Amino acid sequence: MAEIEKKPVKIVETALRDGHQSLLATRMTTQQMLPIIEKMDRVGYHSVECWGGATFDSCLRFLKEDPWERLRKLKDGFKNTKLQMLLRGQNLLGYNHYSDDVVEYFVQKSLANGIDIIRIFDCLNDFRNIKTAVDACKKEKGHAQVALGYTLGDAYTLEYWKDLAVRAEAMGADSICIKDMAGLLTPYKAEEMVLMLKETVKLPIEVHTHYTSGVGSMTYLKAVEAGCDIIDTAISPLALGTSQPATEVMVETLKGTPYDTGLDQELLSEVSDYFQPIRDEALASGRLNPKVLGVNIKTLLYQVPGGMLSNLVNQLKEAGQEDKYLEVLEEIPRVRKDFGELPLVTPSSQIVGTQAVLNVISGERYKMVPKESKKILMGEFGQTVKPFNPEIQKKIIKDETPITCRPADLIPPQLPQFEKECAQWKQQDEDVLSYALFPVIAKDFFEYRAAQQTGVDSAAADKENKAYPV
Protein backbone atom coordinates (compact mmCIF):
# COMPACT_ATOMS: atom_id res chain seq x y z
CA MET A 1 0.00 0.00 0.00
CA ALA A 2 1.34 3.41 -0.97
CA GLU A 3 2.18 5.79 1.87
CA ILE A 4 -0.63 8.21 2.64
CA GLU A 5 0.28 11.81 1.88
CA LYS A 6 -0.32 14.10 4.85
CA LYS A 7 -1.35 17.54 3.66
CA PRO A 8 -3.70 20.40 4.58
CA VAL A 9 -7.35 19.56 4.05
CA LYS A 10 -9.61 21.87 2.06
CA ILE A 11 -13.03 22.92 3.32
CA VAL A 12 -16.22 23.41 1.31
CA GLU A 13 -18.73 25.56 3.22
CA THR A 14 -22.32 24.37 2.70
CA ALA A 15 -24.26 27.00 4.72
CA LEU A 16 -25.65 28.71 1.62
CA ARG A 17 -27.00 25.46 0.09
CA ASP A 18 -27.08 22.18 1.97
CA GLY A 19 -26.88 23.74 5.43
CA HIS A 20 -30.12 25.68 5.12
CA GLN A 21 -31.67 23.04 2.84
CA SER A 22 -31.17 20.40 5.52
CA LEU A 23 -32.28 22.46 8.52
CA LEU A 24 -34.40 25.39 7.27
CA ALA A 25 -36.28 23.81 4.34
CA THR A 26 -34.14 25.92 1.96
CA ARG A 27 -35.82 29.15 3.06
CA MET A 28 -32.83 31.43 3.50
CA THR A 29 -33.28 34.45 1.25
CA THR A 30 -30.67 36.15 -0.90
CA GLN A 31 -31.00 39.27 1.29
CA GLN A 32 -30.07 37.17 4.32
CA MET A 33 -26.97 35.88 2.52
CA LEU A 34 -25.52 39.05 1.02
CA PRO A 35 -24.33 40.91 4.18
CA ILE A 36 -21.96 38.11 5.22
CA ILE A 37 -20.46 37.31 1.82
CA GLU A 38 -17.51 39.72 2.05
CA LYS A 39 -16.45 38.11 5.35
CA MET A 40 -16.97 34.55 4.09
CA ASP A 41 -14.87 35.43 1.04
CA ARG A 42 -11.88 36.15 3.35
CA VAL A 43 -12.04 32.79 5.16
CA GLY A 44 -10.11 30.82 2.54
CA TYR A 45 -12.63 28.10 1.77
CA HIS A 46 -11.86 25.76 -1.12
CA SER A 47 -15.33 26.70 -2.36
CA VAL A 48 -18.76 27.74 -1.12
CA GLU A 49 -21.68 25.53 -2.10
CA CYS A 50 -24.50 27.94 -2.81
CA TRP A 51 -26.74 26.67 -5.59
CA GLY A 52 -28.50 23.59 -6.92
CA GLY A 53 -30.39 20.98 -4.96
CA ALA A 54 -33.66 22.49 -3.76
CA THR A 55 -32.47 26.13 -3.82
CA PHE A 56 -33.72 26.74 -7.35
CA ASP A 57 -37.19 25.36 -6.64
CA SER A 58 -37.53 27.18 -3.31
CA CYS A 59 -36.41 30.51 -4.78
CA LEU A 60 -39.21 30.44 -7.34
CA ARG A 61 -41.88 28.66 -5.33
CA PHE A 62 -41.64 30.10 -1.84
CA LEU A 63 -39.33 33.12 -1.83
CA LYS A 64 -40.46 34.73 -5.11
CA GLU A 65 -36.83 35.22 -6.10
CA ASP A 66 -35.03 34.65 -9.36
CA PRO A 67 -32.43 31.91 -8.67
CA TRP A 68 -30.28 33.20 -11.52
CA GLU A 69 -30.23 36.68 -10.02
CA ARG A 70 -29.21 35.17 -6.68
CA LEU A 71 -26.31 33.39 -8.36
CA ARG A 72 -25.14 36.59 -10.06
CA LYS A 73 -25.25 38.52 -6.79
CA LEU A 74 -23.29 35.81 -5.00
CA LYS A 75 -20.70 35.83 -7.76
CA ASP A 76 -20.33 39.60 -7.43
CA GLY A 77 -19.64 39.20 -3.71
CA PHE A 78 -17.33 36.19 -3.74
CA LYS A 79 -14.35 37.67 -5.50
CA ASN A 80 -11.76 35.18 -4.22
CA THR A 81 -13.78 32.02 -3.53
CA LYS A 82 -15.06 29.48 -6.02
CA LEU A 83 -18.79 28.82 -6.13
CA GLN A 84 -20.08 25.26 -6.23
CA MET A 85 -23.44 23.71 -7.12
CA LEU A 86 -25.16 20.32 -7.01
CA LEU A 87 -26.68 18.90 -10.20
CA ARG A 88 -28.82 15.75 -10.54
CA GLY A 89 -27.37 14.69 -13.89
CA GLN A 90 -30.00 14.33 -16.59
CA ASN A 91 -32.64 15.46 -14.02
CA LEU A 92 -30.82 18.80 -13.62
CA LEU A 93 -32.62 20.29 -10.60
CA GLY A 94 -36.00 18.73 -11.33
CA TYR A 95 -37.54 15.29 -10.89
CA ASN A 96 -37.61 13.99 -14.48
CA HIS A 97 -35.05 13.52 -17.22
CA TYR A 98 -34.51 16.27 -19.77
CA SER A 99 -33.23 16.15 -23.32
CA ASP A 100 -29.51 16.62 -23.94
CA ASP A 101 -29.97 20.10 -25.43
CA VAL A 102 -31.66 21.32 -22.23
CA VAL A 103 -28.94 19.76 -20.03
CA GLU A 104 -26.17 21.32 -22.12
CA TYR A 105 -27.82 24.75 -22.09
CA PHE A 106 -28.42 24.61 -18.33
CA VAL A 107 -24.78 23.72 -17.61
CA GLN A 108 -23.60 26.47 -19.97
CA LYS A 109 -25.76 29.10 -18.27
CA SER A 110 -24.85 27.93 -14.75
CA LEU A 111 -21.17 28.43 -15.46
CA ALA A 112 -21.76 31.70 -17.33
CA ASN A 113 -23.65 33.12 -14.36
CA GLY A 114 -20.98 32.32 -11.80
CA ILE A 115 -20.65 28.62 -10.92
CA ASP A 116 -17.08 27.23 -10.95
CA ILE A 117 -17.54 23.66 -9.70
CA ILE A 118 -20.47 21.39 -10.57
CA ARG A 119 -21.00 18.27 -8.48
CA ILE A 120 -22.87 15.88 -10.76
CA PHE A 121 -24.67 12.75 -9.56
CA ASP A 122 -27.38 10.33 -10.61
CA CYS A 123 -29.88 8.95 -8.11
CA LEU A 124 -29.23 5.39 -9.34
CA ASN A 125 -25.47 5.81 -9.90
CA ASP A 126 -26.25 5.12 -13.58
CA PHE A 127 -23.38 7.01 -15.20
CA ARG A 128 -25.15 7.07 -18.56
CA ASN A 129 -27.28 9.77 -16.92
CA ILE A 130 -24.38 12.06 -16.02
CA LYS A 131 -22.20 11.93 -19.14
CA THR A 132 -23.97 14.75 -20.99
CA ALA A 133 -23.64 17.08 -17.98
CA VAL A 134 -19.98 16.17 -17.45
CA ASP A 135 -19.16 16.73 -21.14
CA ALA A 136 -21.00 20.07 -21.13
CA CYS A 137 -19.15 21.20 -18.01
CA LYS A 138 -15.78 20.28 -19.51
CA LYS A 139 -16.66 22.06 -22.76
CA GLU A 140 -17.37 25.27 -20.84
CA LYS A 141 -14.11 24.94 -18.86
CA GLY A 142 -15.90 24.27 -15.55
CA HIS A 143 -14.72 21.84 -12.88
CA ALA A 144 -16.74 18.63 -13.25
CA GLN A 145 -16.94 16.69 -10.01
CA VAL A 146 -18.54 13.25 -10.29
CA ALA A 147 -20.34 12.07 -7.15
CA LEU A 148 -20.77 8.48 -6.05
CA GLY A 149 -24.14 8.24 -4.29
CA TYR A 150 -23.15 6.24 -1.22
CA THR A 151 -25.54 3.61 0.06
CA LEU A 152 -25.53 0.18 1.71
CA GLY A 153 -26.53 -3.25 0.43
CA ASP A 154 -25.14 -6.53 -0.84
CA ALA A 155 -24.32 -5.10 -4.25
CA TYR A 156 -22.41 -2.07 -2.93
CA THR A 157 -18.99 -3.64 -2.48
CA LEU A 158 -15.58 -1.95 -2.64
CA GLU A 159 -15.29 -3.37 -6.16
CA TYR A 160 -18.55 -1.62 -7.11
CA TRP A 161 -17.23 1.76 -5.92
CA LYS A 162 -13.84 1.10 -7.52
CA ASP A 163 -15.48 0.44 -10.88
CA LEU A 164 -17.48 3.68 -10.64
CA ALA A 165 -14.36 5.67 -9.77
CA VAL A 166 -12.45 4.25 -12.76
CA ARG A 167 -15.37 5.13 -15.04
CA ALA A 168 -15.60 8.64 -13.57
CA GLU A 169 -11.92 9.27 -14.26
CA ALA A 170 -12.24 7.90 -17.79
CA MET A 171 -15.25 10.17 -18.33
CA GLY A 172 -13.09 13.22 -17.66
CA ALA A 173 -14.04 14.01 -14.06
CA ASP A 174 -11.81 16.61 -12.39
CA SER A 175 -12.51 15.22 -8.92
CA ILE A 176 -14.63 12.56 -7.19
CA CYS A 177 -16.99 13.02 -4.27
CA ILE A 178 -18.24 10.29 -1.94
CA LYS A 179 -21.75 11.67 -1.54
CA ASP A 180 -23.18 10.25 1.67
CA MET A 181 -26.58 11.91 1.62
CA ALA A 182 -28.06 9.94 4.52
CA GLY A 183 -25.20 9.76 7.02
CA LEU A 184 -24.61 6.05 6.37
CA LEU A 185 -20.83 6.22 5.97
CA THR A 186 -19.25 5.10 9.23
CA PRO A 187 -15.67 6.11 10.18
CA TYR A 188 -13.79 2.93 9.33
CA LYS A 189 -15.80 2.38 6.13
CA ALA A 190 -14.82 5.92 5.13
CA GLU A 191 -11.16 5.12 5.77
CA GLU A 192 -11.42 1.92 3.71
CA MET A 193 -13.17 3.64 0.84
CA VAL A 194 -10.83 6.65 0.67
CA LEU A 195 -7.76 4.41 0.75
CA MET A 196 -9.19 2.37 -2.13
CA LEU A 197 -10.02 5.48 -4.18
CA LYS A 198 -6.58 7.04 -3.64
CA GLU A 199 -4.98 3.82 -4.91
CA THR A 200 -7.39 3.55 -7.86
CA VAL A 201 -7.55 7.05 -9.36
CA LYS A 202 -5.33 10.12 -9.52
CA LEU A 203 -8.15 12.59 -8.84
CA PRO A 204 -8.79 14.68 -5.70
CA ILE A 205 -11.26 12.94 -3.37
CA GLU A 206 -13.95 14.88 -1.50
CA VAL A 207 -16.20 13.45 1.21
CA HIS A 208 -19.72 14.73 1.87
CA THR A 209 -21.82 13.43 4.75
CA HIS A 210 -24.71 14.41 7.01
CA TYR A 211 -24.70 14.30 10.80
CA THR A 212 -28.07 12.53 10.98
CA SER A 213 -26.72 9.29 12.45
CA GLY A 214 -24.25 11.06 14.78
CA VAL A 215 -20.98 9.79 13.26
CA GLY A 216 -20.23 12.56 10.75
CA SER A 217 -17.25 14.25 12.44
CA MET A 218 -15.57 10.90 13.16
CA THR A 219 -16.20 9.84 9.58
CA TYR A 220 -14.44 12.97 8.34
CA LEU A 221 -11.49 12.45 10.67
CA LYS A 222 -10.87 8.91 9.44
CA ALA A 223 -11.36 10.02 5.82
CA VAL A 224 -8.81 12.81 6.29
CA GLU A 225 -6.30 10.44 7.87
CA ALA A 226 -6.79 8.10 4.90
CA GLY A 227 -5.84 10.89 2.48
CA CYS A 228 -9.08 12.57 1.43
CA ASP A 229 -8.43 16.05 0.02
CA ILE A 230 -11.65 17.97 0.74
CA ILE A 231 -14.52 17.77 3.25
CA ASP A 232 -17.92 19.49 3.27
CA THR A 233 -18.85 21.33 6.47
CA ALA A 234 -21.44 23.88 7.59
CA ILE A 235 -20.86 26.87 9.87
CA SER A 236 -22.06 25.81 13.35
CA PRO A 237 -25.51 27.53 13.50
CA LEU A 238 -26.45 25.60 10.35
CA ALA A 239 -24.60 22.38 11.20
CA LEU A 240 -25.28 19.00 12.83
CA GLY A 241 -28.60 17.19 12.90
CA THR A 242 -29.57 16.50 9.32
CA SER A 243 -26.92 18.97 8.08
CA GLN A 244 -23.13 18.59 7.88
CA PRO A 245 -20.53 18.46 10.68
CA ALA A 246 -19.59 21.95 11.91
CA THR A 247 -16.85 23.88 10.11
CA GLU A 248 -15.25 25.26 13.27
CA VAL A 249 -15.14 21.83 14.93
CA MET A 250 -13.26 20.23 12.04
CA VAL A 251 -10.93 23.24 11.72
CA GLU A 252 -10.06 23.01 15.44
CA THR A 253 -9.72 19.21 15.32
CA LEU A 254 -7.16 19.38 12.52
CA LYS A 255 -5.30 22.42 13.87
CA GLY A 256 -1.59 21.84 14.48
CA THR A 257 -1.59 18.58 12.52
CA PRO A 258 -0.31 17.91 8.98
CA TYR A 259 -3.96 18.25 7.90
CA ASP A 260 -4.35 21.79 9.33
CA THR A 261 -6.86 23.69 7.20
CA GLY A 262 -5.22 27.03 7.93
CA LEU A 263 -8.63 28.67 8.41
CA ASP A 264 -8.91 31.44 11.00
CA GLN A 265 -11.20 30.61 13.93
CA GLU A 266 -11.67 34.32 14.73
CA LEU A 267 -13.06 34.95 11.26
CA LEU A 268 -15.17 31.80 11.39
CA SER A 269 -16.55 32.97 14.74
CA GLU A 270 -17.70 36.21 13.12
CA VAL A 271 -19.38 34.24 10.32
CA SER A 272 -21.05 32.04 12.93
CA ASP A 273 -22.26 35.09 14.88
CA TYR A 274 -23.96 36.33 11.73
CA PHE A 275 -25.93 33.12 11.14
CA GLN A 276 -26.88 32.58 14.80
CA PRO A 277 -29.89 34.99 14.77
CA ILE A 278 -31.14 33.29 11.57
CA ARG A 279 -31.06 29.97 13.39
CA ASP A 280 -32.72 31.47 16.49
CA GLU A 281 -35.52 32.98 14.43
CA ALA A 282 -36.08 29.67 12.61
CA LEU A 283 -36.30 27.83 15.94
CA ALA A 284 -38.73 30.40 17.34
CA SER A 285 -40.97 30.26 14.26
CA GLY A 286 -40.93 26.47 14.05
CA ARG A 287 -39.14 26.51 10.70
CA LEU A 288 -36.26 24.68 12.37
CA ASN A 289 -37.73 21.64 14.09
CA PRO A 290 -35.61 20.55 17.11
CA LYS A 291 -36.34 16.94 16.08
CA VAL A 292 -33.92 17.22 13.15
CA LEU A 293 -31.10 18.37 15.45
CA GLY A 294 -30.69 15.15 17.42
CA VAL A 295 -29.07 11.84 16.55
CA ASN A 296 -31.35 9.47 14.67
CA ILE A 297 -29.75 6.04 14.61
CA LYS A 298 -32.73 4.77 12.59
CA THR A 299 -30.88 6.31 9.66
CA LEU A 300 -28.44 3.40 9.82
CA LEU A 301 -31.22 0.86 10.36
CA TYR A 302 -33.54 2.02 7.57
CA GLN A 303 -31.18 4.08 5.35
CA VAL A 304 -33.59 7.00 5.35
CA PRO A 305 -32.04 10.44 4.70
CA GLY A 306 -32.93 13.12 7.24
CA GLY A 307 -35.00 15.23 4.85
CA MET A 308 -36.93 12.13 3.87
CA LEU A 309 -37.77 11.42 7.52
CA SER A 310 -39.43 14.82 7.94
CA ASN A 311 -41.35 14.33 4.67
CA LEU A 312 -42.64 10.97 5.94
CA VAL A 313 -43.87 12.56 9.16
CA ASN A 314 -45.70 15.26 7.17
CA GLN A 315 -47.28 12.75 4.77
CA LEU A 316 -48.55 10.60 7.64
CA LYS A 317 -49.76 13.68 9.54
CA GLU A 318 -51.80 14.85 6.54
CA ALA A 319 -53.32 11.37 6.25
CA GLY A 320 -54.08 11.26 9.99
CA GLN A 321 -51.91 8.13 10.28
CA GLU A 322 -49.00 9.30 12.44
CA ASP A 323 -49.21 6.08 14.46
CA LYS A 324 -48.05 4.18 11.35
CA TYR A 325 -44.59 5.83 11.42
CA LEU A 326 -42.67 2.72 12.53
CA GLU A 327 -44.52 0.54 10.02
CA VAL A 328 -43.53 2.90 7.23
CA LEU A 329 -39.89 2.90 8.35
CA GLU A 330 -39.92 -0.89 8.21
CA GLU A 331 -41.62 -0.88 4.80
CA ILE A 332 -39.03 1.43 3.19
CA PRO A 333 -36.23 -1.20 2.94
CA ARG A 334 -38.74 -3.66 1.42
CA VAL A 335 -39.82 -1.18 -1.26
CA ARG A 336 -36.18 -0.30 -1.89
CA LYS A 337 -35.40 -3.99 -2.45
CA ASP A 338 -38.39 -4.36 -4.81
CA PHE A 339 -37.06 -1.36 -6.74
CA GLY A 340 -33.58 -2.85 -7.33
CA GLU A 341 -31.88 -1.80 -4.05
CA LEU A 342 -31.44 1.73 -5.37
CA PRO A 343 -29.71 4.51 -3.39
CA LEU A 344 -32.10 6.82 -1.54
CA VAL A 345 -31.44 10.35 -2.75
CA THR A 346 -33.60 12.90 -4.55
CA PRO A 347 -35.74 11.95 -6.38
CA SER A 348 -35.53 8.20 -5.65
CA SER A 349 -35.83 8.76 -1.87
CA GLN A 350 -39.12 10.64 -2.26
CA ILE A 351 -40.51 8.00 -4.62
CA VAL A 352 -39.61 5.07 -2.36
CA GLY A 353 -40.80 6.93 0.74
CA THR A 354 -44.14 7.88 -0.80
CA GLN A 355 -44.68 4.32 -2.03
CA ALA A 356 -43.93 2.95 1.44
CA VAL A 357 -46.47 5.36 2.98
CA LEU A 358 -49.13 4.31 0.46
CA ASN A 359 -48.39 0.62 1.01
CA VAL A 360 -48.97 1.01 4.74
CA ILE A 361 -51.96 3.35 4.87
CA SER A 362 -53.85 1.56 2.07
CA GLY A 363 -53.50 -1.76 3.87
CA GLU A 364 -52.26 -3.52 0.73
CA ARG A 365 -48.81 -3.35 -0.86
CA TYR A 366 -48.84 -1.58 -4.24
CA LYS A 367 -52.60 -1.10 -4.25
CA MET A 368 -51.91 2.60 -4.86
CA VAL A 369 -48.97 3.37 -7.17
CA PRO A 370 -47.83 6.90 -8.12
CA LYS A 371 -46.65 7.43 -11.68
CA GLU A 372 -43.09 7.97 -10.43
CA SER A 373 -42.96 4.41 -9.03
CA LYS A 374 -44.06 3.09 -12.39
CA LYS A 375 -41.37 5.19 -14.12
CA ILE A 376 -38.66 3.56 -12.00
CA LEU A 377 -39.92 0.06 -12.83
CA MET A 378 -40.20 1.00 -16.51
CA GLY A 379 -36.49 1.92 -16.52
CA GLU A 380 -37.27 5.60 -17.13
CA PHE A 381 -34.83 6.70 -14.42
CA GLY A 382 -32.09 4.34 -15.56
CA GLN A 383 -30.58 1.03 -14.50
CA THR A 384 -30.49 -0.14 -10.89
CA VAL A 385 -27.62 -2.14 -9.43
CA LYS A 386 -29.89 -5.15 -8.84
CA PRO A 387 -32.91 -6.36 -10.85
CA PHE A 388 -36.42 -5.30 -9.84
CA ASN A 389 -38.72 -7.72 -8.02
CA PRO A 390 -40.32 -9.38 -11.10
CA GLU A 391 -43.69 -9.90 -9.41
CA ILE A 392 -43.95 -6.28 -8.30
CA GLN A 393 -42.75 -5.03 -11.69
CA LYS A 394 -45.39 -7.13 -13.47
CA LYS A 395 -48.11 -5.94 -11.08
CA ILE A 396 -47.29 -2.29 -11.71
CA ILE A 397 -46.31 -2.05 -15.40
CA LYS A 398 -48.59 -4.90 -16.56
CA ASP A 399 -47.70 -5.90 -20.15
CA GLU A 400 -45.67 -2.80 -21.00
CA THR A 401 -42.08 -3.36 -22.07
CA PRO A 402 -39.50 -1.62 -19.87
CA ILE A 403 -36.72 0.35 -21.54
CA THR A 404 -33.07 -0.64 -21.26
CA CYS A 405 -31.43 2.23 -23.14
CA ARG A 406 -30.28 5.51 -21.60
CA PRO A 407 -33.63 7.21 -20.79
CA ALA A 408 -32.66 10.50 -22.46
CA ASP A 409 -32.08 8.68 -25.76
CA LEU A 410 -35.87 8.55 -26.07
CA ILE A 411 -36.33 12.28 -25.41
CA PRO A 412 -36.22 14.48 -28.53
CA PRO A 413 -34.76 18.02 -28.26
CA GLN A 414 -37.00 20.04 -25.93
CA LEU A 415 -35.38 23.47 -25.90
CA PRO A 416 -37.18 24.91 -28.97
CA GLN A 417 -40.57 24.00 -27.48
CA PHE A 418 -39.68 25.47 -24.07
CA GLU A 419 -38.51 28.66 -25.82
CA LYS A 420 -41.82 28.89 -27.64
CA GLU A 421 -43.95 28.28 -24.53
CA CYS A 422 -41.94 30.75 -22.44
CA ALA A 423 -41.72 33.52 -25.02
CA GLN A 424 -44.44 35.74 -23.52
CA TRP A 425 -42.68 35.93 -20.12
CA LYS A 426 -39.02 35.83 -21.18
CA GLN A 427 -36.90 38.72 -19.92
CA GLN A 428 -33.56 36.89 -19.95
CA ASP A 429 -32.22 33.72 -21.62
CA GLU A 430 -32.22 31.92 -18.29
CA ASP A 431 -36.01 32.26 -17.90
CA VAL A 432 -36.43 29.46 -20.42
CA LEU A 433 -34.51 27.11 -18.14
CA SER A 434 -36.53 28.12 -15.09
CA TYR A 435 -39.64 27.35 -17.11
CA ALA A 436 -38.23 24.03 -18.39
CA LEU A 437 -37.58 22.79 -14.85
CA PHE A 438 -40.72 24.05 -13.12
CA PRO A 439 -43.30 25.26 -15.68
CA VAL A 440 -46.21 26.05 -13.36
CA ILE A 441 -44.13 27.56 -10.58
CA ALA A 442 -41.99 29.54 -13.02
CA LYS A 443 -45.10 30.94 -14.73
CA ASP A 444 -46.44 32.08 -11.33
CA PHE A 445 -43.07 33.70 -10.60
CA PHE A 446 -42.94 35.43 -13.99
CA GLU A 447 -46.41 36.89 -13.41
CA TYR A 448 -45.41 37.99 -9.91
CA ARG A 449 -42.22 39.57 -11.29
CA ALA A 450 -44.17 41.44 -13.97
CA ALA A 451 -46.63 42.69 -11.35
CA GLN A 452 -43.78 43.89 -9.14
CA GLN A 453 -42.21 45.68 -12.07
CA THR A 454 -45.45 47.47 -12.86
CA GLY A 455 -46.29 48.05 -9.21
CA VAL A 456 -49.48 46.01 -9.42
CA ASP A 457 -50.39 43.32 -6.93
CA SER A 458 -50.58 39.87 -8.44
CA ALA A 459 -52.72 36.94 -7.44
CA ALA A 460 -49.68 34.81 -8.17
CA ALA A 461 -47.88 36.46 -5.26
CA ASP A 462 -50.45 35.11 -2.83
CA LYS A 463 -51.07 31.77 -4.47
CA GLU A 464 -50.07 28.85 -2.30
CA ASN A 465 -48.09 26.18 -4.08
CA LYS A 466 -48.03 22.68 -2.70
CA ALA A 467 -44.45 21.51 -2.87
CA TYR A 468 -43.25 18.18 -4.13
CA PRO A 469 -40.98 17.14 -1.24
CA VAL A 470 -37.48 18.46 -1.81
PyMOL commands that set and color helices and strands:
alter all, ss='L'
color gray80, all
select helices_A, chain A and resi 15-23+30-40+55-63+67-77+89-91+100-112+127-129+131-139+158-171+187-200+216-225+236-238+247-254+265-285+290-293+298-302+306-318+322-338+348-361+371-377+390-397+407-410+415-422+431-437+439-454+459-462
alter helices_A, ss='H'
color red, helices_A
select strands_A, chain A and resi 10-13+47-52+82-87+117-120+143-149+175-179+205-208+230-233
alter strands_A, ss='S'
color yellow, strands_A
deselect
rebuild
show_as cartoon
